[in-house]
């Protein structure tokens, strides 16, 4: 089933890209969702509507969790769920930047089994399943060979490197940033950077697909405490995300736990 689900997600992601590109760099309507939830655009909603209709028609027994759909606790009773971010990096999308993505995943009993991250403005697609390798545009990818955290090129924000968050000492990193959290995981997966980390709680729809792609490419992927990620949880959030080569991951967890 992971292979069939991956094919379904891949086709749906490309259709999502066609919808998004019809709105990109146009006068797209958008508004703020309030709180710390950020902006949403008419493109987000159009992509979400298509994905929900298409994916649930193909898998009516799956549950549904999406950033742009009011949450329904009925998903918690399903063994298998779709976890979707219609547009990850909505601010970048609204600004006409290329660094937004569609993040589509299937999770079975808390574990992601198929994932796709598609960046339509770049025509770049990352895929993986439980039974197949991590690929970018059809070619195998693998994480950095870096064996140390110090001096690594890591995708993260400045706030994640505050001293109070690292009882064991802030690592001396070369910091980089990209708007889409899903894409950050994929960039770590393909070794473009030595890893990524976010210590803030992360929504499952931002990280589900990318976490599998990074793990299948050889990264150790965990929450900020070094624990395995679980999906389709009641709060739909993880306690941060680390995706790093094995030795760097071990060093990061040691410093974070003090």
C-alpha positions in Angstrom: 0.0 0.0 0.0 2.8 2.6 0.6 3.8 2.4 -3.1 0.2 2.9 -4.2 -0.3 5.8 -1.7 2.9 7.4 -2.9 1.7 7.4 -6.5 -1.6 8.9 -5.4 0.1 11.6 -3.4 2.5 12.4 -6.3 -0.2 12.9 -8.8 -2.3 15.0 -6.3 0.8 17.1 -5.5 1.3 17.9 -9.1 -2.3 18.9 -9.5 -2.0 21.1 -6.4 1.0 22.8 -8.1 -1.1 23.6 -11.2 -3.7 25.3 -9.0 -1.1 27.2 -7.0 0.7 28.5 -10.1 -2.5 29.9 -11.5 -2.6 32.2 -8.4 1.2 32.8 -7.9 2.5 36.3 -8.6 -1.1 37.4 -9.2 -3.2 39.7 -7.0 -4.1 36.7 -4.8 -6.6 37.4 -2.0 -5.2 36.6 1.5 -5.9 37.4 5.1 -4.5 36.6 8.6 -5.9 33.7 10.5 -5.3 35.3 13.8 -3.2 34.3 16.8 0.1 32.8 15.7 -1.4 30.9 12.8 -0.2 33.3 10.1 -1.7 34.1 6.7 -3.9 32.1 4.4 -4.7 32.8 0.8 -7.5 31.8 -1.6 -4.9 29.5 -3.3 -4.4 27.6 0.0 -8.1 27.0 0.2 -8.5 26.0 -3.5 -5.6 23.5 -3.2 -7.0 22.1 0.1 -10.5 21.6 -1.5 -9.1 19.7 -4.4 -6.8 17.6 -2.3 -9.5 16.6 0.1 -11.9 15.7 -2.6 -9.4 13.8 -4.7 -7.6 11.9 -1.9 -10.6 10.9 0.1 -12.4 9.7 -3.0 -9.5 7.4 -3.6 -9.1 6.3 0.0 -12.5 6.8 1.7 -11.4 4.8 4.8 -8.5 7.2 5.6 -8.7 10.0 8.1 -8.0 13.6 7.2 -5.7 16.2 8.9 -5.0 19.5 7.1 -3.9 22.9 8.1 -6.8 24.4 6.2 -9.6 22.1 7.3 -11.2 22.5 10.8 -9.9 19.6 12.8 -12.3 16.6 13.3 -11.4 14.2 16.2 -12.9 11.4 14.1 -9.4 11.1 12.5 -8.1 9.7 15.8 -10.2 6.6 15.3 -8.6 5.9 11.9 -5.6 3.7 11.6 -4.5 5.6 8.5 -4.7 9.3 7.8 -3.7 11.9 5.2 -1.6 14.7 6.7 -1.6 17.7 4.4 -0.3 21.2 4.2 -1.9 22.6 1.0 0.8 25.4 0.8 3.7 25.4 3.2 5.3 28.8 3.2 2.2 30.8 2.5 4.0 34.1 3.2 6.6 33.3 0.6 3.8 32.3 -1.8 2.0 35.6 -1.3 5.3 37.5 -1.8 5.9 35.8 -5.1 8.9 33.9 -3.9 9.7 30.4 -5.2 10.2 28.7 -1.8 6.8 27.4 -1.1 5.7 23.8 -1.3 2.9 21.3 -1.1 3.4 18.7 1.7 1.4 15.5 1.4 1.8 12.5 3.7 0.0 9.3 4.7 0.5 8.0 8.3 -0.4 4.6 9.5 -0.7 3.9 13.2 1.3 7.1 14.0 4.1 6.4 11.5 4.5 8.2 8.1 4.5 5.6 5.3 4.5 7.8 2.2 5.4 11.4 1.7 5.7 14.0 -1.1 7.0 17.6 -1.0 6.5 19.4 -4.3 7.8 23.0 -5.1 5.9 23.9 -8.2 7.6 27.2 -8.9 10.9 25.2 -9.1 9.3 22.1 -10.6 11.2 20.1 -7.9 9.7 17.1 -6.2 10.9 15.0 -3.3 9.3 11.6 -2.5 9.7 8.6 -0.2 7.7 5.7 1.1 8.2 3.1 3.8 9.2 0.6 1.0 11.1 2.9 -1.3 14.1 5.3 -1.1 14.1 9.1 -0.9 14.3 10.7 -4.3 14.5 14.2 -5.7 13.2 14.4 -9.3 13.6 10.7 -9.6 17.2 10.5 -8.4 18.3 9.0 -5.0 19.4 11.5 -2.4 21.3 11.1 0.9 22.2 13.3 3.8 25.4 15.1 4.5 28.4 13.0 5.5 29.3 15.5 8.2 30.2 13.7 11.4 30.1 16.7 13.8 27.7 19.4 14.8 30.2 22.2 15.3 30.8 24.2 12.1 27.8 22.5 10.3 25.6 24.3 7.8 22.2 24.0 9.5 18.8 25.3 8.5 17.3 27.0 11.5 16.2 30.4 12.9 18.2 32.7 15.1 15.7 32.1 18.0 16.6 28.4 18.0 20.1 29.2 19.0 19.4 31.2 22.2 21.6 30.1 25.0 18.7 29.2 27.3 17.6 26.5 24.9 21.0 24.7 25.0 21.9 23.8 28.5 24.9 21.9 27.2 26.2 24.8 25.2 25.1 26.5 22.0 26.8 24.8 19.0 28.8 27.0 16.7 26.7 26.6 13.5 26.6 28.3 10.2 22.9 29.2 10.1 20.7 29.3 7.0 16.9 29.7 6.4 14.2 28.7 4.0 10.5 29.6 4.3 9.0 26.2 4.0 9.7 23.8 6.9 8.9 20.9 4.6 11.5 22.0 2.2 14.1 22.5 5.0 13.7 18.8 5.8 14.1 17.9 2.1 17.2 20.1 1.8 18.7 18.3 4.8 17.7 15.0 3.1 19.6 15.7 -0.1 22.7 17.0 1.7 22.5 20.6 0.5 22.8 21.5 4.1 24.2 19.4 7.0 20.8 19.3 8.7 17.9 21.3 10.0 16.4 21.9 13.4 13.5 23.8 15.0 13.0 23.8 18.7 9.5 25.3 18.5 6.5 23.0 18.6 5.8 22.0 15.0 2.5 21.2 13.3 2.3 17.7 12.0 1.3 18.9 8.5 4.5 20.9 8.2 6.8 18.0 9.0 5.1 14.7 8.2 6.2 14.2 4.5 9.6 15.8 5.0 10.4 13.8 8.1 10.0 10.5 6.2 12.0 11.8 3.2 14.9 12.9 5.5 14.8 9.6 7.4 14.9 7.5 4.3 17.8 9.6 3.1 19.8 8.7 6.2 19.1 11.4 8.7 18.1 10.8 12.2 14.8 12.5 12.7 13.4 13.2 16.1 11.7 15.8 18.4 13.9 18.2 20.3 14.3 15.6 23.1 15.6 13.0 20.8 12.4 11.0 20.8 10.7 9.5 17.8 8.0 11.5 16.1 4.4 10.3 16.2 1.7 11.5 14.0 -2.1 11.8 14.1 -1.9 12.8 17.7 -4.7 14.7 19.4 -2.9 18.1 19.4 -1.3 17.5 15.9 2.0 18.9 17.1 5.5 17.7 17.7 7.9 19.0 20.3 10.3 20.5 17.7 12.2 18.6 15.0 15.8 17.6 14.5 17.0 16.1 11.2 20.7 15.6 11.2 23.4 13.0 10.3 23.7 10.4 13.1 26.8 11.8 15.0 25.5 15.4 14.7 22.1 14.4 15.9 23.5 12.7 19.0 25.6 15.8 19.8 22.6 18.1 19.4 20.5 16.0 21.7 23.2 15.9 24.3 23.6 19.7 24.2 19.8 20.2 24.3 19.3 18.0 27.3 22.3 19.3 29.1 
